[in-house]
Amino acid sequence: MSAVTIRNLSEETHRALKLRAARHGRSTEAEMRAILDEAVRPKDRVRLGSAMAERSRRIGLTNEDVEALEEARARQPAEPMRFG
């Protein structure tokens, strides 16, 4: 796991973090992790798999279509490119 150091955090902000952590019943460090997770990975973010499934539904792709594509694709690994 990665570690992050935050420098020059004001005393007011640190105190507010400690209070917020106490309200949520966790450590200040756990509270900061939760805040960062929520900020960079919001619950309403679009997930790739969900977006692809939705697009497939919109264009009318069925499970049978996917199965046909899987049957049609080559079963052996591709030959690597040769240079020279």
N, C-alpha and C positions, 0 to 999 in steps of 0.2 A: 504494500500500500504506500501511496505517496504521502509526504508530509509537507505542510505549508506553514510558513512563519509569517505572521502579520505584524509589521512594525508600525510604530507611531499611531496606535489606536488610542483615541482619547479616553480619559478616565470615565467620562460620561457614557460613552458607547460601551465600554467594558462593563460598567455597572449595570447598564440596561440589558446587556447580554446575560449577565449573571441572574438578573431578576427574571428575564424571559425563560431562561433555562430552569430556574426553580419552579416557575408556574407550570412548565411542562414535565417536571419531575426527572430532569436529566442534567448531566454535567454541562458546564459552559462549552467544553469542546464538542460534545455531542450536539448541543444546540447549534453551534456554528456549522457543523456538518449538515444538519437538517436544513438550515437556512440556505447554504450553498447548493445542496441537492435540489431544493425547491426552485431556486433561482435559475439554475442551468438545465434542469430536467423537469419542466412543468408538467403537471398531470395531463394537460390538454394538448401536449405536443403530438405531432403526427408521427406515428411509427411506420417504418418502411413496410413491414408485412401487412399491416392494416390498410395502408394506402394502396398497396398493390392489389389486395383482395377487393377493395372497394372499386378500384378502376376496372378490374376484371369483371365484376358484377355489372358495372355500367355499360361495358361494351358487349356484354352477353356471353362471355366465356364460361363454358360449363366444365364440370369435372371430366366429361367425356372428351372435350377438346384437349384438356391438359393430358389425359391419358394417351390420346392420339399423338400429341407432340412427343411425349416420352417414348412411345413405341418407335417413332420415326427417327429419333436422334441416333447418332452413331454410338455403338456400345464399346468401342475400343478407344483407348487414349489417342489423342492427336499426336502426330509425329512432331518432334521439336524442329524448329527452324534451323537450317544450317547456313552458316555464313562463311563463304570462302572456299 
